[in-house]
Amino acid sequence: MEAALRPCSLVPARLPTTPFEKPILHLPFNSIPTSIFRPIRQCTARSRVFTALSSTASTEPINPVEPEIESHGEEEKFNWLLQWYPVMPVCDLDKRIPHAKKVIGLDVVVWWDRNENAWKVFEDMCPHRLAPLSEGRIDQWGRLQCVYHGWCFNGSGDCKFIPQAPPDGPPFHTFKKACVSVYPTTVQNDIVWFWPNTDPRYKDIITKKQPPYIPELDDPSYAWVMGNRDIPYGYEILIENLMDPAHVPYAHYGILRVPNQEKR
């Protein structure tokens, strides 16, 4: 008993019985989610407090963060993964090859399924060895083939062929773990859209909720140009930049035509 009560160099002999007045460790939380997978609301408790009610310090947060969805008012809540997102305009897609894209932090592969006569958006990862399917090819039967071991997938994400599997052996290709995650996909305004949730409940989400429709893009009396470009930052930075015309004569000097400025 005396050895158990003897103070050591690491733990003080007398421990306070109340939480520290000031937090020892500050862990600020950003109000803007840095990942699309787990959008986080503003946390009212901006630090964790270590308590010393016993010889073992507690690291439990005072007010745990709720990594669910962003709140837009008391009643309406916005979920980033329950919306339609544009992937690429059809004019920039080649039906002969798969295309890699990153949308809202998700790596996807876009490819043309000639058997279903439709564009498909899959998770850009083979279930076998996690190789990017976008680096593969479309085989002679119109299936998406992985570049690593040649596994072939149809438009529903089912594995239809494993070259290394014996023909008289177990049907490994029919196992659920051999399937690719498939995102609901549609084409509107000549743009490929996808729903970033592979839950089977959203397989037919297009019948309940459609992507935003832009009537001018389908109106022949309007002229428009469509294209796409990958940029390594979020939309909020892009919008801030587009709303700042004062930077154009200097950041785009010699590239964009701007009026001549008088000497001051």
ABEGO torsion letter per residue (X at the ends): XAAAABBBAABBABBBABBBABBABBBBBBABBABAABBBBBBABABBBBBBABABBBABBABBBBBBBBBBEAABBBBAAABBBBABBAAABBAABBBBBBBGGBBBBBBBBAAAGBBBBBBBBBAAAGBBAAABBBBAAGBBBBAAAGBBBBAAGBBABBAABBAABBBAAABAAABBBBBBBBBBGGBBBBBABABAAAAAAAAABBBBBBAAAABAABBBBBBBBBBABBAAAAAAAAABAAAAAAAABGABBBBBBBBX
